[in-house]
Amino acid sequence: MPLLPIDADKALTNSRAEHKALSPDLREYAVAARGFMPEDEGDALYAAAINAASAVPGAPFVEVGSYCGRSTVWLGGAARASNTTLFAIDHHFGSEENQPGWEWHDTSLVDARTGRMDTLPFFRATILDAGLADAVVTMVGDSPTIARHWTTPLAFLFIDGGHGVEPATLDYTLWTPHVAVGGTLAIHDVFPNPEDGGRPPYENIYLPAIESENFVEIGATGSLRILRRV
């Protein structure tokens, strides 16, 4: 049976009344986790996911790019509150900008045995410590590969994966068609001004989504953009 969106205004009102913010306990775990999600953007992400779940009831969430689980706690909390499931997708070897020689490389995340980045143990610890294993399904693998086999409509899609042109383009092309009408697409690190940050999330995800006329922007906090599928 296809997933049908309910009245958007009613959904927003009901969800805001019931779940205004992530619980203080979970929020502590989110803030303590390693990652690049500012607190105000994490709170906005949570609110957007709650609203999306109300607009497309019963549909799951997908997070592309989980790193060490910081944003995953906000989204996992929203999934639990909404009685749905978050599928957290990451190969956990780090994006291009996380590799040696790049600004965002963290040597403490390198596996001493392989010499490669490996954020999976840190991600698992974050989710287990936060008690969110019942609401978060950990999917370890390449985002495009998983997307090509994905068939379920989504209430909420959060793209924060590889920030190069190719990975950003593939995440947009392969994942956004799965967002149900009335559902939400959230994009992180969107910088319209080139002086503020990298281009691919803006040029290869945000702009194509807007130009497709399948999505309209409904919110912005920092570099986080919230779009609704129409």
N, C-alpha and C positions, 0 to 999 in steps of 0.2 A: 504494500500500500504506500503511495507517495506521501511524503511529509508535507503537510500544508501549514503555512504560517497563520497564526491567529492575529487578531487585531493588534497592531504594533503599539498604539498608544496605551491600550489596556494592559498589554504585556509589560510595558515599561513601568507603569504605575504599580502593578502588583509586585513585580520583582524588586523594585526599589523599597517598597514598604516592608518586604519580608527579609531581604538580605542587603542592607545598606553598604556593608563593607566586610572585608575579610576579617575573621575573628582575630582578636589581639594575639592569641597564642600562635596561630598559623602565620600571622604577619611577622612575628619575631623570627620564625624559621626562614621566611622568605628574605628578610632583610639580612639575616646572618649568612645566607648562602653566597658563594662567589658568583659574580655575574655583572652584567652591565645595565640592568634595569633599574632606573631611578625609582624611588619609592612612590612619587606621585604618578608616574606612568604605570607602575604595578597596580596601584589602586584603581586607575582608570581602566586598565586591562580587565581587572576583576569585575568591575561594574558592567563593562561591555559584554563580557561573557555571560553574566547573570541575565542581562537583557536579551541576549541572543537565544539563550536556552528557553526563555519564556516565549519568544517569538516563533521558535521552531521546536516545540516540545518533543522530547524523545530522541532527538538527533545528538550525536556525539560532538566532541571538540577535537581538533587536531592542532598540535603545536609543532612547527617545523623549526628545529634548532633549540635544544634544551640546555646545552652546556652543562652547568653544574646544578641546575634545578631551581634557580632563583625565580624566574618567571613561572616555572611549572607549579610552584606552591600556590601562587595567586590563582592560576587557572585550575589547578587540582581542587583548591578550596571551592571555587565557583562550580566545578563539575559536581562535587559532592553535594553542595547546597541545592543544586538543580536536579539531583537524582539522575545524572548522566555520567559519561566516562570521558576522560581526556586521554588521547593517544599521543604520547610524547615521542617525537621522532628525531633521532640524531645518530650519526655514526660514531660520535664521541672521539674522533681523532682531531677535532679542532678545525675551524674554518681557516681560510687563507691568512687572515689577519692575526690568527692565533699562533702561527708557526714561527720557528726561530728566525730572528732578524726583524720581525715585525713588532710594531708598537705594543700590541696586546698579547704578546707571548708571556706565559707564566711558567717558569721553569719547574715550579712545584707540581705542575700537572703532567709532567713527563714521566712515562713509565720507564723505570731504570732498566728493565729487562729488554725492552724493545727500542728504547730511545725515541719513542713517538709520544705525542700528546695522547692522553687517555683520560677523559673526564668522566667515564662511566662510573668508577667507584665513588667519586664525589657526588655525582647525580643520585646514585642509589642511596647513599648515606643521607642526603637531603630529604628524599621522599620518605624513607623509612623513619627517620627521626621526626618528621612532621606527621607521621601516621597517615599518610595519604596513599598507601599502596593499594587500598581498595578502590580508589577513584582514578588512579593513574596507571595506564598500561605503558610500560617501557618498550619502545620499539627501536632496536639497535640496527641501523642499516642506512643505506644511501637513500635520501629523500626522493629523487626521481624514480628509483627502482620501486620503492613502496607505492608511490603515487600511481605508477602505471598499472598496478594491480588493485588499486583502491576503487570501491564501487558504492560506498555508503554516502548519502547526502549528509552534509555537515551543518550544524547550527552555528559553529564558530571555527574559524581558521585563523591561526596566528602564524605569520611568517617572520622568522628572525633567524634564518639559516645562513648559508654562505653569502657573503656580501660582494663577491665578484660578479661580473656581468653574466657569465654562463650559469652559475648556480641560482642567481636571482631570477633570471629569465625562465629557467626550468621550473622553479618553484611556482612562479606565476602561471606559466602555461599549463602545468600538470595538476596543480592543486586547486586553483580558483574555480574551475568548472564544477567542483564538488560542493561548493557552498550553495545551500538551498535558498530559494527565493525567500526573502525575509531574514535570512541569516546574515552573519557578520564576517567581514574580512578585516583583520587587524595587522598592521605592518609596522615594524620597528625600524628605527634609524632612518627615517624619512627626512632628508635635509634639502629643501628647495634651494637654499643658498649653498653653492659649492664650497664656500669658505667654512661652513659649519661641519661638513662631513662627507663621506663617500657618496657616490652617485647612484650605484645600481638599485638600492631599495626604492629610491625616488624615480629614476628614469626607467627601470625595467620591471617594477612591480606597481608602484602607486600610479604613475601616469598611464600605463596601459589599462589599468583597472578603470580609471576615470574615463579615459577615452573610449573604452568599450561600451559605455553607457549601461553596463550591467551593474555598476556599483555607483553609489553616491556617498560622499563624505558626510558623516554625521557627528564626528568628534575629533578633537586633536588635543593632545597633552604632550608637551615637549616634542620629541621626535616620533611619538606614537600617533598613528592615524587610524581612525575607526571608520570603516565603510560598510554600508548595508547593500546586500544584493537585492536588486529590484527586478 
